[in-house]
């Protein structure tokens, strides 16, 4: 979500993100993927498969219309599983994407299937990633993937690649295995971009050296609702006693943690490490929201 305090400016910014995502996705389809006979992931990829399969039969239905049709039942799933606001914003993105795919002319900009697959995948990943970063999605398989992310805890990018395996196989069976190989490149590029932009699933470990452990740990727990481990320590250079705090957090909580630390100890040393995996209790956003509600009662 954006950090704009004015609701009107926030709504305007979200609409700008939706419009940008739709245009980028349409350009990826019509300028790179379709001319290269390479398939995108998710609903867009299914729409491409139906469009390509229908051409020999004389069915010239634009991919944009397929995108819109498939998003309707998936939007119902999102309505019940991910919330009303999320679903409305995601369906608006899917609708504008389908319209942009109809409007944007199909022109082969890459003139090379490998470049078409690569840049089409990159643009698709940017389109998906920017919507997820601001709290919604491009609709379609993104909604299914986000539901699975909540259940499994896996990254969005890895789940997208798994769910798109069927598209890769169909592109090889129905057309050629060269198409399937280029589709793998496209989907891999898009999933990597999604994980680079949409960082909410990434976990970090903060190591904080401070002389105010009680105040700093209380501020951290109030700001991000995470457990803090306090270890007595001593600086080797001057021999002064201090404390080492250990906190595991999600990347989107990093700004709040840094603010909480600096507000109570300007001289605290903070070291941020990437965390490969965790086991045990690590609350997700929904669990944190429920915990905050219970604490407020």
N, C-alpha and C positions, 0 to 999 in steps of 0.2 A: 504494500500500500504506500501511497505517497504520503509525505509528512506535511502537506499543506493544511493550514488551520482553517482557512475559509472554505466552507462546504461547497460554494459555487465554483471556486477555483479548482477544488479537488475533483468535482464532477466534470468540469471542463477538461482537466488534465486526463482523467480516465477516458473520456470520449476521444481525446487526441491519441491515446495509447491504442484504443480499439481501432480507430481509423488507420493508424500507422500499421498495426498488425495485419489488418485486412489487406491493405495495399501491398505490403511486403509479401504476404502469402500468395496473392494473386500473381505478382511478378515472378515469384519462384516457380509457380506452376506454368504460367503461359510463356515465359521468356526462357526458361531453362529446362525444367523437368519434362514437360510435354514434347517440346521439339527434340529432346534427346531420347525419347521413348524410355524414360526413367521414371520410376514411381515413387511418390512421396509416401510417408507413413500415415496411419490412421484413416480417418474418413476421406481425406483428400486422395490418398492412395487408392482406396476402394472406388472413389469416383473416377479416377483415371483409368482403372482397370475396366470399369463398365463402359466408359467412353471408348476406349481402345477396342474392346470386344464388340461393341455395337457398330463400329464403323464398317466392317465387312458386310453387316446385315442391313446397312443403310440407315442406322439409327444415329443421327447426329445431335444427340442431346448434350448440351454443354455441361462440363464438369461442375459448374457452379450450381446447377439445379440439383444434381445428385448430392452435393454437399449439404444443401438445404434440407432435402428429404430425409437423409440419414440422421441429421442432427435433431430432428423432432423427437423420436423415441429416447435418444440419449439424454436430451434435456429433461425429460421426465425423471430419469434416474438421478440426475444432478439435483433436481428440485427436492427430492426426498432425502438424498444422502449428503449433499454438500451445502444446502441452504438456498433460500429463494434469491437473495441478492446476487450471489455467485452465479447461479444458473441464468438469471436475466442478463447479466453482463456477458457471460460466456455465449449465450445464444445470440445476443446482439453482435458479438464479434463474428460468429459463424455466419449470420445473415449477411453482414457487410462483406465478409470474405467471398460468399457465394455470388453476391452482386458484382464485386470487383472482378471476380474470375470471368463473369459474363462480359463485363465492359472492357477490361484490359485486352488489347489485341495479342494474339499469339505470334511472337517474332523470335526466331532463333538467334539469340545474342551471342551464344558461346561458339556455335559452329563446330562443336566437338562434344561427343557424348560424355567423356570423362569430366570435362570442365562444367558441362551442364549439370551432371549429377552432383558434383562437388559444391558449386555455387548455389544450385537449387536447394541442396540440403542445408547449407549455411543460412540462407535466407529463411527457410522454413523454421530452423531452430531459433533464429532471432525473433520471428513472428510469435512462436509459442512461448519463448522465454520471457519476453517483455510483458506479456499478459499475465503469466503466472507470478512474475515478480511483483505485480501490483494487485494481486489478490483475486484474479479470475483466470479464464483460460480461453482458448480459441474454440472450445466446444469439441464435439466428436469424441475421439478416443482419449483426448486430454482429460475429460471428465471421468472416464473409466479408469485411467491411470491414476488420477488423484484419489479416487476411492480405494484403489489397490495400495497406493502409497500409505494411506492411513492404516490399512489392515496389516501390511507386511513390513513397513518401515524402510523399504528399499528406495533407492534414488529414482526420481522421475525419469531420468534418461535411460537407466537400465530397464525399467518397466516398459518404456516405450519401445525399446529394441525388441524385448521379448514378445510383446503383443503384436508387433509388426512382422513377426516371422512368417505368418501366413501370407502376407502380401508379397514378401520376397519369394516364397515358394510358388505362389500363383503366377507371378510375373515370369518365372522360369518355365513353368509348365505350359502356360497359355501362349507365350511369345518366344522367348529364347533365354538360355541361361546367361548369355551376355547381358541381357536386360536385368536379370536377377543380380548379377555382380555389381552393375552400376547402381541398382537400387540399394544394395547393401552399403555402398559408399555414401549414397545420399542420406539414408536413414542414420548411419553412424555419425555423419557430419552434423545432422540436425540434433541428435540426442546429446552430442558433446556440447553443442552451443547452448542447449537447454540447461544442462547441468552447470555451465559456466555462468549463465545469467540468473537462473533460478537456484539460489543458494540456501534456501530455508532448511533443507534436509541436512546440510553439512554441519558436522559437530566440531567444536574446538575445545581445547583445554587451556585455561588461563592460569598462569603461575604468577602470583602477586606477592611481592616483597614489601611489607609495610610495617610502620611502627604504631599504627592505629588499627590493630586487627579487629577489635570489637565493633568499632564504628563502621569500618569498611565492610566487614562481613554482613552486618545488619543492613547496610545500604544496598548491598548486592542482592540479598534475599528479598528486600522490598521491591527492587527494580525489576528483577527477572525471575524471581521465585525459583531459585536453584539452590541446592545444597552447597555448603562451603566447608571444606576441611581446613582446620587451622593447625599448623605445625610450628612449634617453637624453633627458632633458628638464630644464627648470629652471623653478622657480616665479618668476613675474613680480613678485610683491609683495616678497619678500625676496631674490630672486636665488639661493636655495639650490638646489644640484643635486638631482635626484631621477630617478625612472624612471617611464615610463608603460607599463603592461602591457595588452595587448589579448587578450581571451579570448572565443571564441564558444562558447556552451553551450546546452543545452536548459533550459527553464524549471524542470523538476523538480530540476535540479542547482544552482539558485541558492542555496538554503540552505547546501549543503555548501561552495560557493565563498566565501560571506560568512563562514562559520565559519573556513575556512582562512586567509583574509586577516586577520581580526581576531585570530587566534591568534598571528600573527607581526608584525603592525604595527597597533597600536590606533589610530594616527593616519592610516592610509591613507584616501584618498578614493576611493569607488567610485561610478561612474556606470553605470547599467544602461539600455541602449537596446534597443528592439524591432528584431529583424532580419527583414527581409522575405523574403530568400532567401539561400542559400549555394550555391557551386559548389566542386568539389574534394572532398577527403577530409573527411568529417564522420561520425565513427563513431556508429552507433545503439547501442541498449542491448545487442543480441546481439553486435555486434562488440567493444564494450567488455568484455563478459563473457569473450569468447574471448581478448582481449588480456590481461586480468588473469590468466587461467589460464596463458597462455604465459609471463608474467612470473614467476609463482610456481614454475614448473618449473625 
